[in-house]
Amino acid sequence: MINLSLNIQTVLAGLSMGLFVYYVIKRIRYRFPPGPWCIPLMGHYKIYTSFDIPKKVEELSKEYGPVVRLSFGPQSWIFLNNNDVVIEALIKRKADFAGRPHFTSGDVFTEGGKDIALSTYSPTWKFHRKIAGKALRHYLQGDLLENMIQDNMEEFLNKMAQEKEPFIFKTYADLMVFHQLYTICFGEKRPIDDQEVKDFLKLENDFIEFFGTGLLEDIVPYLKDIYPTAKWKKLIRMTDEILHVLRTKFKQHVDTFKPDFNRDFIDSLLMARQEAENEGDESAMEKLEDTYLIQTLSNIFLAGVDTTRFTMDWFVYFMTRFPEIQTKCQEEIDRVIGSRHPSMKDRNNLDYTEACLFETLRLGNVTGLGVPHMTICDTQVGGYDIPKGTTVIINLRALHRDTKYWKDPEKFDPYRFLDEKSKMKTVKPESWLPFSAGRRVCLGETVAKPELLLMCVNLLQRFDLRLPDGVQPNPEYKAIEFAVEIPSDYKIIVKERIRN
Ligand code: HEM
């Protein structure tokens, strides 16, 4: 008995010694980024269970420098908190940081990593990104996007004009953007009070609300096989519901597809498949089977919806908070456009309004901590060693509030984006990366910017947006969905403008 316990003690002591030596050698060989102490295996649970992760990490970076290491459960994650290290990682280090970490929950939603946004850097990812980019460019040709937004906005603005009581603008922003994506992706123009669109929007909102705080299975993956949480089971159910809608739309398109007539984004994907088939390209055909294309569709729809509707919500929030800035936009819109419909061609002359949109993208943190990256090889950033397979988070909030680049960063000031002639600066300001950068830069940036500007212009051309009488601006915001920030619900009133 004594011998046995001695043996166990010896083995344990040996193991601990071995681990200690391994740890010391690793420490000496590699220069890892610094970070605060945490409870082993549990990690910095106070940070990852908080909604204010970007702000908390931003504070830590004042103590530890721009590259901060934090533990999420048993995993170590790296947070990049200033422009220099982000540009080094995403641009100068080429594809080193272009991977995506594997998330157990992501696997469910992407049917095993068959999408673009969450799948890691690989030839298949590159191929799908290229196909999706080509399909999106289709909408920037001619006046297709413009006409679609115009039609859509007109109906929503007419409905807003009928509001007699103060109302929450967010509900309009949600529906406007959802209807737009319905047209881009499915080629459908539905009535603005259409129940199918409302149901899909509700499903999406419930999904964000429910899973915004993350899942235990992402930190302890084997839990799903031995004792799945109720949240995990709900994830499976809701994913099925969302994918069912997308699969049905996709199937309807396959059944009615005509190779020489492109109705929408799904048709563009089917055309790419047709091309590969005509060329007898077997390997491309494999990557273009239904599941992959439905996953691409899901990315475009969901990545496009949330970011755009939250940005619209922030824009109206700032316009009602600073009516004098709103008036300046309206003066510009009246001067450049007058009472005709706004067009994409006006964009070059709407500098002040566009600067307000860019400032909205800086201050409203609509992508939270972006989409996590992963190193695909051993690499370095900011002078620290980052091993292959490390999860890396880009703290866009920290970049957008860095006092080195932004004087008085909490102030809403569109002039930051204008030159001395009040034209948009030709060079993008440093430390402004709402769409990120490098290999993984937002795929929808070229659609999102004109789409958002046209929506903002339509809104301000027609209405004065105000807070109800006696209501003070509410400076609070709430965080949802992996640290995405949106304004706390606020009500507005709209007054038709009288223009000359
Ligand atoms: C205000 C609007 C938008 C903002 C601020 C935004 C921002 C972002 C950011 C920060 C990322 C992560 C980039 C990275 O991993 O470093 C991203 C990825 C992505 N976005 Fe956007 N986005 C917007 C609108 C859109 C729209 C309208 C679409 C589609 C039509 C779209 C499609 C995508 C896709 C597919 C990805 C994944 C790219 C990849 O992993 O390769 N986004 N976006």
Residues whose N, C-alpha, C, O or C-beta is under 5 A from the ligand:
A	BS01	HEM	I116 A117 N299 I300 A303 G304 T307 T308 T311 T367 G370 V371 P434 F435 S436 A437 R439 R440 V441 C442 L443 G444 V447 A448
